[in-house]
Amino acid sequence: MNSARIYIFLTLILLSAKLLTAQQSTEKMFNASASTISVTVGGDFIVTGTFPAVVNERADQFVTRVSAEAAKADVQNSGSAAKIKQAKPANQKKYALRNIILKRNNAAPVIIDLQKFRMDGDFKNNPYLQNDDVLIFPVLDLERDYFSVEGAVNRTGKYQFVEGDKLSDAIYFSHGISKAYDNVNKAEIYRLSQDGLKLEKIVVNVNDDFPLKRGDRIRVGTEETYRKDYKLLVLGEVRFPGYVPVSRNLTTVADAIKHAGGLTEKADPSNTRIFKSGSLPPDYFKRVFGIETGDDGGETTLSESLAFSTYMNELNLLELYRMSGITERDTNYFFTEVRLKNMLDYERVDATGYESSNSSASLKELKMGDVLFVGGKENSVYVFGQVRNPGNYIAAAGKDFQYYISAAGGLGEYAIEDEIWLIRRFSNEWINVAEHPSKVEPGDIIYVQKENIYSFSSYVYIAGSYLGIVGSVATVILLLVQFGK
């Protein structure tokens, strides 16, 4: 009997729990339904139609969410990575933030300005949405329906024009007048006629609420500020390698070295080079000299930089070649020289005695964007070619090429003794030391040429070639003799 009562008691508890859960689920569904509203988007927006919104959701929150969801859906529907990349511009489509019409049941339409709200946080331009609200977006046409601002403002650019805009609005959307400029009290407004042939210049006070028109181009302030981050990159054997601050005036090599703290004990002033940074690929100094420049080159990739550099180099080569009168025999050498010039555009300078006002370093001017590199002292001579142990050998004062060849283990079996070349460190000039004995200096290179070795089959091939030529000549002679009879 007791067991039956316990069973009935447990059954009642389970039924009560199920009823409570069902009631809570029904209340949750009712509350969710009651907290969801419908808002319609029309006009020139990323996506149009009727979308669910949450009670107490403001216009800007709703617009941002719907646009983000639409962009995400486009990317997901694009499929492959290539299609996603093609769809990216559409996902980034801009829409108007100003002059948006909010239509509401039993109320007059309201114009809201989300761009102003995002700047000043005034919620009058970002109202709460209600059920059945309609947002109408105007067409965003920054080619015709715009005004632009440049000059002494914090953010120059082109902005959407709305009827009633004034100069104060333009300065406001440009985040105000920059404190980097002094005495900014005037603005110039350039206004084209309807046919685009006449340009009117209007000078007004920046504090005047001067009415704007579509297409007005505004320049705030009448003078540019030159308090900018002028700097040069100095690398190598200086005490403080890196970017050094300079003035707007042209800076000399000597000034750049002084700003970098002067030369180190390992510096070789005669091995100073000025690189034209625009012609160098990213990470050039890191790859060639193992030096970090602290500048990653922005968003330009290595392939993009090299592609642009290749295009410019070929363009330069063709421009130089176009008016030339060189023969076919000289063309290959000319092309080699021009390509070498374009691939490594630098100038060598001797910075010895840079502290002196009449030194070459004090007279040589640098341009903004140049990179100054001071090399280190060389204390070795490199020997290679037909020697037994090629490599670097410590330079010894007063020693000739024979000393370094001996240090490298002597000549190899196939070395040509009268074709031993001394390649100068800076000029890269080749000197035949067997014919013109020269002093070997630190950093020079000694190259021993190898004798050409031919196999038996090679000799047979060469002999056959010569015999073929002789036979052809003999045939031509015989034909001439026959025709002459």
C-alpha positions in Angstrom: 0.0 0.0 0.0 2.8 2.4 0.9 4.5 1.6 -2.4 1.5 2.6 -4.4 1.2 5.9 -2.6 4.9 6.6 -3.2 4.4 5.8 -6.9 1.4 8.1 -7.2 3.3 10.9 -5.3 6.3 10.6 -7.7 4.1 10.7 -10.7 2.4 13.9 -9.6 5.8 15.5 -9.1 6.9 14.6 -12.6 3.7 15.9 -14.1 4.0 19.1 -12.2 7.6 19.6 -13.5 6.5 19.0 -17.1 3.7 21.5 -16.8 6.1 24.1 -15.3 8.6 23.6 -18.1 5.9 23.9 -20.7 4.7 27.1 -19.1 8.2 28.6 -19.0 8.8 27.7 -22.7 5.5 29.3 -23.7 6.3 32.4 -21.7 9.8 32.6 -23.3 8.3 32.3 -26.8 5.8 35.0 -26.0 8.4 37.3 -24.6 10.7 36.7 -27.6 7.8 37.5 -29.9 6.9 40.5 -27.9 10.6 41.8 -28.0 11.0 41.5 -31.7 10.0 44.1 -34.2 10.1 44.5 -38.0 12.1 47.3 -39.7 12.1 47.9 -43.5 15.2 49.2 -45.3 14.8 50.9 -48.7 16.7 53.2 -51.0 20.4 52.8 -51.9 21.6 50.4 -49.1 23.8 47.2 -49.3 20.6 45.1 -48.9 17.0 46.1 -48.9 13.9 44.4 -47.4 12.2 43.8 -44.1 14.4 42.6 -41.2 13.8 41.7 -37.6 15.1 44.1 -34.9 15.1 44.0 -31.2 13.1 46.3 -29.0 15.3 49.2 -27.8 17.6 48.8 -30.7 18.8 52.1 -32.1 19.1 53.0 -35.8 22.9 52.9 -36.0 23.1 49.6 -34.2 20.5 48.1 -36.6 22.2 49.5 -39.7 25.6 48.3 -38.7 24.3 44.8 -37.9 22.3 44.3 -41.1 25.2 45.6 -43.3 27.7 43.3 -41.5 25.4 40.3 -41.9 24.8 41.0 -45.6 28.5 41.3 -46.2 29.2 38.0 -44.4 26.5 36.2 -46.3 28.0 37.4 -49.6 31.4 36.1 -48.7 30.0 32.7 -47.5 28.0 32.4 -50.7 31.0 33.2 -52.9 32.4 29.7 -52.3 36.1 29.5 -53.4 38.8 31.9 -52.2 39.0 33.4 -55.7 35.3 34.2 -55.7 35.5 35.6 -52.2 38.3 37.9 -53.4 36.2 39.0 -56.4 33.2 39.6 -54.1 35.2 41.7 -51.6 34.6 45.1 -53.3 30.8 44.5 -53.2 31.0 43.7 -49.6 32.8 47.0 -48.9 30.2 49.0 -50.7 29.7 52.3 -49.0 26.3 53.7 -48.2 25.0 57.1 -47.2 25.2 58.0 -43.5 23.5 61.4 -43.9 20.1 62.5 -45.0 18.5 59.2 -44.1 14.7 59.3 -43.9 13.0 57.6 -41.0 9.3 56.9 -41.7 7.0 56.0 -38.8 3.3 55.2 -38.6 1.2 58.2 -37.6 4.2 60.5 -37.5 5.9 62.9 -39.9 9.2 61.6 -41.5 12.4 62.4 -39.6 15.8 63.1 -41.2 18.6 61.5 -39.3 22.4 61.9 -39.7 24.3 58.9 -38.5 27.7 60.5 -39.5 27.1 63.3 -37.0 26.0 60.8 -34.3 29.2 58.8 -34.8 31.1 62.0 -34.2 29.3 63.7 -31.3 27.1 60.9 -29.8 23.9 63.0 -30.0 21.1 60.5 -29.9 18.7 62.8 -31.7 20.4 61.4 -34.8 20.2 57.8 -33.6 16.6 57.2 -32.3 15.2 53.9 -31.0 13.4 51.9 -33.7 9.8 51.0 -33.5 7.7 48.3 -35.2 7.1 48.9 -38.9 9.7 51.7 -39.1 11.1 52.3 -42.6 14.6 53.6 -43.3 15.2 55.2 -46.7 18.8 55.7 -47.7 19.7 58.3 -50.4 22.1 57.5 -53.2 25.7 58.1 -52.2 27.4 59.9 -55.1 30.8 61.3 -54.1 31.6 62.3 -57.6 28.8 64.9 -57.9 27.0 65.1 -54.6 29.9 66.0 -52.3 32.2 68.7 -50.8 35.9 68.1 -50.2 38.1 69.6 -47.5 41.9 69.9 -47.4 44.5 72.1 -45.8 44.7 72.9 -42.1 42.2 70.3 -40.8 42.7 67.1 -38.9 41.3 64.8 -41.6 41.2 65.8 -45.2 38.7 64.1 -47.5 35.5 64.1 -49.5 32.2 64.1 -47.7 28.5 63.6 -48.6 26.8 66.9 -49.3 23.4 67.6 -47.7 21.3 70.6 -48.5 21.9 73.3 -45.9 25.5 72.4 -45.2 27.8 75.2 -44.2 31.5 75.8 -43.9 31.3 75.0 -40.2 29.8 71.6 -41.1 32.7 70.9 -43.4 35.3 71.8 -40.8 33.3 69.7 -38.2 33.3 66.6 -40.4 37.0 67.1 -41.0 37.5 66.8 -37.2 38.3 70.5 -36.8 41.2 72.7 -37.5 44.6 71.1 -36.8 46.7 72.6 -34.0 49.8 72.0 -36.1 48.9 75.1 -38.1 49.3 78.7 -36.8 46.9 81.6 -37.3 44.2 79.8 -39.4 41.5 82.4 -40.0 40.7 82.1 -43.7 39.3 79.5 -46.0 39.2 79.3 -49.8 36.2 77.8 -51.5 36.6 76.8 -55.2 33.3 76.5 -57.0 32.8 75.4 -60.6 30.0 76.6 -62.9 27.4 74.1 -64.1 29.2 73.6 -67.4 32.5 73.0 -65.5 34.3 75.7 -67.5 34.5 78.6 -64.9 36.1 78.3 -61.6 35.2 80.8 -58.9 37.4 81.3 -55.8 35.7 82.6 -52.7 37.7 83.6 -49.7 35.8 83.6 -46.4 36.5 83.7 -42.7 36.6 80.2 -41.1 34.2 81.4 -38.4 31.6 82.5 -40.9 28.6 80.1 -41.5 29.1 80.4 -45.2 26.6 78.2 -47.1 28.1 75.5 -49.3 27.0 74.1 -52.7 27.5 70.7 -54.3 31.0 70.2 -55.6 32.6 72.9 -53.4 36.3 72.2 -52.8 37.4 73.8 -49.6 41.0 74.6 -48.6 41.2 75.7 -45.0 44.1 78.0 -44.2 46.3 79.8 -46.7 49.7 78.4 -45.8 51.0 74.9 -45.4 52.8 73.8 -42.2 56.2 72.3 -42.7 56.5 70.9 -39.1 56.6 67.4 -40.4 58.5 64.2 -39.6 61.5 64.8 -41.9 64.0 62.0 -41.4 66.7 60.0 -43.1 67.8 56.4 -42.7 71.5 56.1 -41.7 72.9 52.5 -41.4 76.2 50.7 -41.0 79.1 51.7 -39.0 77.6 54.7 -37.2 77.1 55.0 -33.4 73.3 55.3 -33.6 72.1 53.6 -36.8 68.5 54.2 -37.7 66.3 57.1 -38.6 67.7 60.5 -37.7 65.7 63.7 -37.6 66.5 66.4 -40.1 65.0 69.7 -41.3 63.2 70.4 -44.5 66.3 71.8 -46.0 68.5 69.4 -48.0 70.9 67.6 -45.6 74.5 66.7 -46.4 76.2 63.4 -45.8 78.3 64.9 -43.1 75.2 66.2 -41.3 73.5 62.8 -41.5 76.6 61.1 -40.0 76.8 63.7 -37.2 73.1 63.2 -36.3 73.8 59.4 -36.2 76.4 60.0 -33.5 79.5 59.9 -35.8 81.5 56.9 -37.1 82.5 53.9 -35.2 86.1 52.6 -35.0 85.3 49.9 -37.6 84.0 52.4 -40.1 85.6 52.9 -43.5 84.5 56.4 -44.6 85.6 55.7 -48.1 83.0 52.9 -48.3 80.0 55.2 -47.9 77.1 54.7 -50.2 73.8 56.6 -50.9 71.0 54.3 -51.9 67.9 55.5 -53.7 65.4 53.8 -51.5 62.6 53.9 -54.1 64.5 51.4 -56.3 65.1 48.8 -53.5 62.8 45.9 -52.7 61.5 45.4 -49.2 64.0 44.0 -46.6 66.9 44.8 -48.9 69.2 45.9 -46.1 68.2 43.0 -43.9 68.9 40.5 -46.6 72.1 42.0 -48.0 73.7 43.6 -44.9 71.7 41.9 -42.1 70.5 45.3 -40.8 66.9 46.0 -39.5 65.6 49.3 -40.9 62.5 49.5 -38.7 60.4 50.1 -41.7 58.3 47.2 -43.1 57.3 49.1 -46.2 53.6 49.4 -45.4 51.2 47.0 -47.1 53.2 46.5 -50.3 54.2 42.9 -50.7 57.6 41.7 -52.0 56.0 40.5 -55.3 54.2 43.8 -55.8 57.3 45.8 -55.1 59.4 43.7 -57.5 56.8 43.8 -60.2 56.7 47.6 -60.1 60.5 47.8 -59.9 60.8 45.5 -63.0 58.3 47.6 -64.9 60.1 50.8 -64.1 63.5 49.4 -64.9 62.4 48.1 -68.3 60.7 51.5 -69.0 64.0 53.3 -68.2 66.0 50.9 -70.4 63.7 51.4 -73.4 63.7 55.2 -73.0 67.5 55.2 -73.0 67.7 52.9 -76.0 65.1 54.6 -78.1 67.3 57.4 -79.5 70.6 55.5 -79.4 72.7 54.8 -82.4 74.5 51.7 -81.1 74.9 48.7 -83.2 73.7 45.1 -82.6 77.2 44.2 -81.3 77.0 46.8 -78.5 73.3 46.2 -77.6 73.8 43.3 -75.2 76.5 45.1 -73.2 74.4 48.3 -73.1 71.4 46.4 -71.8 73.5 44.7 -69.1 74.9 48.0 -67.9 71.5 49.7 -67.8 69.9 46.7 -65.9 72.7 46.8 -63.4 72.2 50.5 -62.9 68.5 50.1 -62.3 68.8 47.1 -60.1 71.2 48.7 -57.6 70.9 52.5 -57.8 73.4 53.9 -55.4 76.2 56.4 -55.4 79.5 55.9 -53.6 80.9 58.8 -51.5 84.1 59.3 -49.6 83.1 60.5 -46.1 86.7 60.8 -44.9 87.1 64.0 -42.9 83.4 64.6 -42.8 83.8 66.9 -39.9 85.5 69.5 -42.1 83.3 72.1 -43.8 85.1 71.7 -47.1 85.1 67.9 -47.2 83.3 66.0 -50.0 80.8 64.7 -47.4 79.9 68.2 -46.3 79.2 69.2 -49.9 77.2 66.1 -51.0 73.5 66.7 -50.4 70.9 64.0 -49.6 67.3 63.9 -50.7 64.4 62.8 -48.5 64.0 59.1 -48.9 67.7 58.4 -49.5 69.4 55.8 -47.3 73.0 56.4 -46.2 75.1 53.4 -45.6 78.6 53.5 -44.0 80.5 50.3 -44.7 83.1 48.7 -42.4 86.8 48.3 -42.9 87.9 45.3 -45.0 90.9 43.3 -43.8 90.9 40.4 -46.2 91.4 39.4 -49.8 89.3 36.8 -51.5 91.0 34.3 -53.8 89.1 31.9 -56.0 89.2 30.1 -59.3 92.0 27.6 -60.1 93.5 27.6 -56.6 93.6 24.7 -54.3 92.0 26.4 -51.2 89.8 29.3 -52.3 88.5 31.7 -49.7 89.2 34.9 -47.7 92.8 35.6 -46.5 94.0 38.3 -44.1 95.4 41.2 -46.0 99.1 41.8 -45.6 100.6 45.2 -46.4 103.0 45.3 -49.4 102.2 41.7 -50.6 101.5 41.0 -54.2 99.1 38.5 -55.8 101.6 35.7 -55.6 101.5 35.9 -51.9 97.8 35.3 -51.8 97.8 32.5 -54.3 100.5 30.8 -52.3 98.3 31.3 -49.2 95.4 29.6 -51.1 97.5 26.5 -51.7 99.0 27.5 -55.1 97.7 27.2 -58.6 95.6 24.3 -59.7 96.5 21.9 -62.5 94.4 23.7 -65.1 95.2 27.3 -64.1 96.3 29.7 -66.8 99.3 31.5 -65.4 99.1 34.5 -67.6 95.4 35.1 -66.9 95.3 35.9 -63.3 92.9 38.8 -62.6 92.8 41.3 -59.8 89.2 42.7 -59.3 89.3 46.1 -57.5 87.1 46.4 -54.4 85.2 49.6 -55.4 85.5 50.0 -59.1 85.2 46.3 -60.0 87.9 46.9 -62.6 89.6 43.7 -63.9 93.4 43.9 -64.1 95.6 41.2 -65.5 98.4 41.1 -62.9 100.6 38.9 -65.1 100.8 41.8 -67.6 100.3 44.7 -65.2 101.6 44.0 -61.7 99.5 45.9 -59.2 99.4 46.4 -55.5 96.7 44.2 -53.8 94.5 46.1 -51.3 92.1 44.9 -48.6 88.7 44.0 -50.2 90.2 43.2 -53.6 89.4 39.8 -55.3 91.9 37.6 -57.1 90.5 35.3 -59.8 92.6 32.6 -61.5 91.1 31.6 -64.8 90.8 27.9 -65.8 92.2 26.4 -69.0 89.5 25.1 -71.4 89.7 21.3 -71.5 88.2 19.5 -74.5 87.4 15.8 -74.8 88.3 13.7 -77.9 84.7 13.9 -79.1 84.8 17.7 -78.7 87.9 17.8 -80.9 86.2 15.6 -83.5 83.2 17.9 -83.5 85.3 21.1 -83.9 87.3 19.4 -86.7 84.2 18.4 -88.4 82.8 21.9 -88.2 85.9 23.4 -89.8 86.0 20.7 -92.5 82.3 21.5 -93.2 83.1 25.2 -93.6 86.1 24.4 -95.9 84.0 22.1 -98.0 81.3 24.7 -98.4 83.8 27.3 -99.5 85.4 24.9 -101.9 81.9 24.1 -103.4 81.2 27.8 -103.9 84.6 28.3 -105.6 84.0 25.4 -108.0 80.6 26.8 -108.9 82.1 30.2 -109.6 84.8 28.6 -111.8 82.2 26.6 -113.7 80.0 29.7 -114.3 83.1 31.6 -115.5 83.8 29.1 -118.3 
